[in-house]
């Protein structure tokens, strides 16, 4: 008797820990919702509007299709009994029961359940119910409640963006021979996700023709922070080049820009750079950010974030401003203003673009009719110390003699 009680206790503890491991990190799902898509044979679990997890499933075969529409969970059962259609006997829970060990009903005679034929997952062979791998349906069983919405769809086109920012598009088989996929429909799906124009027509036609039954990557997205503020718009990476939605950056910097469609150039005052239109969005290459806005940018691959920050300059502890440029990849400052702040007497020949300090010619570059000096040359010609604080986005210049 003592041995029996110990064995029962052991089994209860084992069940407790196995339930915890199945439920695991999914226990924080709030307002769960389920979407079942027939062509992709996938069940999507949502927490509110956020996709939490996807599960491969078996759906109804063409002769006994899974019903489409919006439903709710109406019953749940552990170790369900199966009554074969047209038979006068039942099959108790166990390895011979095709319902597995969990039943989640969303319509009379239709439900989501486990299976004793896991090799059939991913196919369209059921009598209309949704089959899942046993460990998956047990996980789902613990999360969904009575009244949880269940929507069964027939979307042959799926557009997704994963948590790494990778955007993919997939065209799935016409399981029930109900609809063809057109290029216009694929573009509409991309537009719904804000990805219109980011995939070439040739690429999309190939995806449609192949109907490869999988998601195909086509562009990568990055979040954008401007002066520590996260924007709703995102940068896109195409062929290893990051493109930035220039209007969003201009609004964040409170700058006015002008788009010249004829020359394909973007203007911000006297600053100008090349633009490119993809879909309904105007982009610039990330390398043009300093040129157009006089700002720094840092691409953080781990966080999938492009940070853009306006630089300010302090000279001998006084605010200098943000009128910075980039020359050959090096920050540059207005030479005349710099000399005034440092109290240096200079001569500038505007006709020949010659900048002189104490009789010595100083190398400058003319930008928007103003001479600029690279910060790497400041110490040599002005004997001032330079410190770039990347944390505060400040360039500090100090003259030890003052």
N, C-alpha and C positions, 0 to 999 in steps of 0.2 A: 504494500500500500504506500509506504514511504517513497519507494522508488517511483511509483506512478505519479505521486504528487510532485516530486522533483522534476519529472519529465514534463508534466503539464506546465509547471512554473517556467521551465526553460523555454518551452514553446511560446508562452505568453511574452516573455522578455524578447525572444527572437522576433516575434510579430511586431512588438512595439518599436524595435529599432529598425526593422525593415520598412515599416510605415513611415518612420521619420526620414529615412534615406530616400524613399520614393517621393515624399512630399517636399523635403529639403528646402531649397531656396525659393520654391514656388509659393510658399505659405503667405507671402506678402501681396499676392495678387488681389486687387480690389476691383469691384464691379466687373467680374469676368464676362467675357463674351466669346462665342465660337463662330468661326466662319469655315464652312466646308466647301471646297472648290472641286467640282467633279473632274474637269479636264486635267488638272495638275495632281489629282488624287492626294490632296494635302488638307489637313485640318489645322487651322490657325487659332491659337489661344490669345486673347487680348485682355489686357488690364485697362479698362477704360478704352481709350483710343490707341494705346500702345501695344504693338505686337510683342508678345512675350516669348512664344515658342511655336514651332511648326512640327507637326507629326505626319509621317507617311501613313496612308490609310488604303483600305480596299473599299471601292464603291460598287453600286449596283451594276449589273451587266445590262446591255442595251435592251434585252427583253423584259427585264425587271428593274427599271431605272430607279435611282434614288430620287425622291420627290424634291423639286426645287421650291424655294420660298423661305419665309421667315417664321420661325417656330420658337418655342421655349421648352426647357426641360420640364417634363411632367412627372417623371418617376425615375428612381435610382434603386438599384438592387445589387446586393453582394451575393455571389454564388447563385446566379439565376438558373431556373429550370427551363429547358427548351422543349417545346412541343412541336415536333415536325409537322409541317403543313399536310393536311389530309390523312394524318395518322391518329390512332387512338391510344398512343402511349406517350410517355414523357421521358426525357433524358435528364437525370440529375446532374448537379454540378460535378465536374471532374474532367479528366483528359478527353473523354468522348463527347463532351458538350461543346458544340461549335460557337457558343456565346462566350466562352471563356469564363472568367470569374467576376466580371463587372458588366452591368447593364445600365445605360443612361438613355432613357426614352425621351424623344422629342416629338413624337407623333404616334397615334395608335398603330401598333405593329412595326414601327420603325424606331431604331435607336442606334446608339454608339456602343459597341461592346468589344470584348476581347476576342480571341480566336484560338482554335487548336490547329490552325493551318497557317502559321506565320509566314510561310513561303509565298502566300498569295497576296501579302501586303504590297500595295502599289499597282494592283490590277483592278479591272472592272468585272468582277465575277460573283458578287453577292446577289442576294434576292432583293436588295434595296437598302439594307442596313449598312452602317459604317463599321468596318472592322479595324481594330488597332492592335499593335503589339501589346502583349499583356502588361508589361511594365509601364507602357505609355497610358493605357486606359485606366490603370490603377492610380497613376499620378493625376490624370484629369478628373477622375471620380472624386478625389479629395478636394479639388479646387472649385468645381462648379456646384451650384446649388439649384434647388427648385426655382423655376422662373428665369434661369439664366438664358439669355437670347441665343438662338442657334439659327444661323442663316446659311442656306445651301445655295450656292451660286454656280453659274456655268460661264466662267471667265477663261477664255482661251489665251488671253494676253495678261501677263503679270509683270508689273514694274516694281522693283524693290530697291531699297537702299539699306545696306547693312550697317551695323554699328561701327564699322571701319570707314564708312563713307563710300563704299563701292556700290555704284548703281548698276543694276542688271535688268535685262528685259528677256522674257521668255514667251514662246508661243507653244501651246500644248495641244495634244491630239484632240480631234473632234470625236470624243468617246461615243456620243449618242448621235453623231452625224446630223447636227443641228445648225451649225453656222460656219461660214468661211471667215477668214481673217483678211482684212484689207490694210493697205499701207496707211490710209486715213485713220482707221481705228487705232492702229499702233501709235501714230502721232498724237491722237487725242489722249491716249493713256499717258504718254510721256508729258503732255501739256498739263494734265491733272496733277502730276507729281513735280511740276516746275522744271522738267527736263527737256522741253521742246527744243529742237534744233541742235542738241548735243550729240546726236548719233546721225551718221550719214545715211542718205536714202539707200545707197548700195548695201550698206550693212544691214539695214532693217529689212530690205527685200530678201536678203539671204536668210535672215532669221525666220521670216515668214515661210519661205520655200522649204527650209529644212525642218521646221517645226520640231526642233531637236529634243523637246520634252525636258528642257532644263533652262536655268537662268544663264544668260550670256552677258558677261561684263562689257561695258562700253565707255564708262566715264567714272572718275572718282571725284567725290565732293569733299570740300573742306569748310569747316566753320570759319567765320571771320570775326575777329575782335578789333575794333578801332578804339584806341585809347582806353583799353580794358572793357569796353562795352561790346557784348555779343550781338551781332546783327542777325536778322532773320534770313537774309540772302547769304548764299554760299559761293565760294570759289569753286571752279571746276578744273580738273587736271585732264588734259588731252595730250597724248603722246609726250608725256613727261613735262609738259608746260602748264603752269598754273595761270588761269585766266580769272580776272577779278571783275565783278559787276561794278562798273565805274560810277554809275549814278548813285548806288548805295553808299559808296565811299565818299562821294562828293557831299551827299546829305549829312553823313556823319561828321565830316570836317566843316560843314556849313559853307561850302565852296560852290561857286557857280561854274558850270562847265558848258561848253558848246560842242555839239557834234556836227561835223561837216561831212555829210553823207557822200558828197561828190569826191572829196579827197580822202575819205575814210580816216580823218584825223579828229582827235579830241583836244579841245583847247580849254585851258584854265588860266585866264588872263593871258600872259604872253608865253606861258608854258604850253607845250604841245607834244602829243605822242600819237602813235598809231592805235586805232580802235578796230574791233571786229565784232560783228553782230552774229549771234547764235540764237535762233528762235526769235524771241521778242526782247532779248537782253543784249545790251551793249557791254562788251568786255574790253579790258586792256591786259596785256602781259604783266605779270607781277613785277617784272624788272623795270616797268615804266612807272611804278608807284613813286619812287623818289623824284623822278623827272617831272611828273605831273603835279604831285602834291607836296614835294619836299619832305617826305616822311620816310621813316625806316620800316622795314618789314622783316619778319622772321617766320619761317615755315617750320612748325613743329610736327614732325611726322608721327611721333608717338601719340600725341593728343589730337591729331588731325585738325589742327587749328592754324590759321594764318593770322599772325598778329601784326597790326599796322599801328604805328605810334608816331605822332608828330614830335619832333625833337625841339627842345628849347635850349637856348644857350645862355650861360652865365659868364660874364666877363668881370673879373675882380669883384665878384659877389653881386653884380647888377644884372638884371634881366636884359638879355640882348634881343631876343625875339625868335622867330621860327623861319626866317628867310634863308633856308639852307638849300644847297644843291648837291648833286653827286656828279663828280667828274672822274671818268675812268674808274668807277667803282669806289671812289674815295669821297667822303664828305667834304664840302667846300663852303666857305663863308664869304659874305660880301667884304672885299678887301678894304674899301674906303671906310665903311662903318667900323670895321675891326680896328683900323688904325686910329680912328677918332676915339674909340672907347679906351684904347691902350695909351692914348696921348702921344702918338708918334706922328712926326711931320713927314708927309709923303708928297710926292709929285705924281700926277697922273696925266699923261699925254693921251687925250681921247682920240686924237686923229690917228696916231700910230699904235694905240693900245699899249703904251709903255708905262709901267707902274714902278716908281723909284722910291726907295727909302734910304735916307742918308747917303745918297749918291749911288746906291746899289740897285741894279735892276732886279725886280721881283717877278717870278713867273705867275701870271694870272690867266684866267680864261674868261672871255667876254660872254655873258649870258644875259639876255634881255637888256642889252646895252649897259650892263653893270659888270665890273671886273670881280671875279671870284677866285679865292685862293684855297687850295687843298689844305686840310688841317695838318697834314704831315709836314707841311713847309712852314707852319706858323712859328715853331720853336727856332728854326734856323734863321728866320728873317726878323722875327719880333722878340726873340729870347723869352717867350712866354711858355708856361707849362700847360699841357693839354690832358684832360681826363674825361673819358666818355663813360658815364654811368648808365649802363644798359637797364638797370632796375628802375631808375626814375626818368629815363629817357632825356637826360640832360647832358649837354656838352659844356664842360667847365674849362674856362681859359683864365689863367692867373699870371700876372706879371710880378715876379718876385721882387722887382725893383720898386714896386708901388706900395 
